Amino acid sequence: MPSDVVRVVYRKYDGTQHRDYPARRLAEDDLGVWLGVAKGTESIYHGRPSVEMIPFVLLVPHDAWWTGMFNPPPRTSEVYCDIASPARWEDDTVHLVDLDLDVVRRRTTGLVELRDEDEFAEHRVRFGYPDDLVEQAEAAAAWLHDALGDGTEPFATAYRKWLALIV
C-alpha cells in the first residue's frame, strides 16, 4: 500500500539538486499520479531551502517527458509544465530530471509560452545531453504547447477537483 506522503525529487542532468519537497498523494488515474502540496510546505528550490507560499497540485504522468503543476490565484501561471525525464519511482519517492524547458499557460490571458530555451541550449552543451533526450524534450514541449492551448486534458478541467482539495 503506497504512503500518503510522496517525496518529489528533481535533479538537473548533472545530478545537482533542483527541487525537493513532500507532497500528499491525492489519487492515481489514467493520467498519472496526482500530488498536493500545501501552503507552508518546506522545500528545496533551485538547491536552496524554501517554503511554498501558494499551494499547488502536481501531476506526474505515467511514462511522459513532463510534469504539470496546477496553481490557484494569485499565481500568474495557471499551469506550469516542466519538461523532465519520465518519472522513476522508488518506494514513496519520485525521481525526475529537470530538462530546463518549461511550458506555461498564463491565468488571465490564456497565453501559452515556451520558456528557458536558452538554458536548455546551454545545458545541452555543458551537460552533454544525448540527441535522443533532446528529441524527446523538444517533442514534449511542442505537444504541451498545443495541449495547453487547445483544452486537451488534463489541462482543461481534470485538475480542478484536485486543486480544490488543497486550496
C-alpha positions, 0 to 999 in steps of 0.5 A, spaced: 500 500 500 503 506 497 504 512 503 500 518 503 506 522 503 510 522 496 517 525 496 518 529 489 525 529 487 528 533 481 535 533 479 538 537 473 542 532 468 548 533 472 545 530 478 545 537 482 539 538 486 533 542 483 527 541 487 525 537 493 519 537 497 513 532 500 507 532 497 500 528 499 498 523 494 491 525 492 489 519 487 492 515 481 488 515 474 489 514 467 493 520 467 498 519 472 499 520 479 496 526 482 500 530 488 498 536 493 502 540 496 500 545 501 501 552 503 507 552 508 510 546 505 518 546 506 522 545 500 528 545 496 528 550 490 533 551 485 538 547 491 536 552 496 531 551 502 524 554 501 517 554 503 511 554 498 507 560 499 501 558 494 499 551 494 499 547 488 497 540 485 502 536 481 501 531 476 506 526 474 504 522 468 505 515 467 511 514 462 511 522 459 517 527 458 513 532 463 510 534 469 504 539 470 503 543 476 496 546 477 496 553 481 490 557 484 490 565 484 494 569 485 499 565 481 500 568 474 501 561 471 495 557 471 499 551 469 506 550 469 509 544 465 516 542 466 519 538 461 523 532 465 525 525 464 519 520 465 518 519 472 522 513 476 519 511 482 522 508 488 518 506 494 514 513 496 519 517 492 519 520 485 525 521 481 525 526 475 530 530 471 529 537 470 530 538 462 530 546 463 524 547 458 518 549 461 511 550 458 506 555 461 499 557 460 498 564 463 491 565 468 488 571 465 490 571 458 490 564 456 497 565 453 501 559 452 509 560 452 515 556 451 520 558 456 528 557 458 530 555 451 536 558 452 538 554 458 536 548 455 541 550 449 546 551 454 545 545 458 545 541 452 552 543 451 555 543 458 551 537 460 552 533 454 545 531 453 544 525 448 540 527 441 535 522 443 533 526 450 533 532 446 528 529 441 524 527 446 524 534 450 523 538 444 517 533 442 514 534 449 514 541 449 511 542 442 505 537 444 504 541 451 504 547 447 498 545 443 495 541 449 495 547 453 492 551 448 487 547 445 483 544 452 486 537 451 486 534 458 488 534 463 489 541 462 482 543 461 478 541 467 481 534 470 485 538 475 480 542 478 477 537 483 484 536 485 486 543 486 480 544 490 482 539 495 488 543 497 486 550 496 
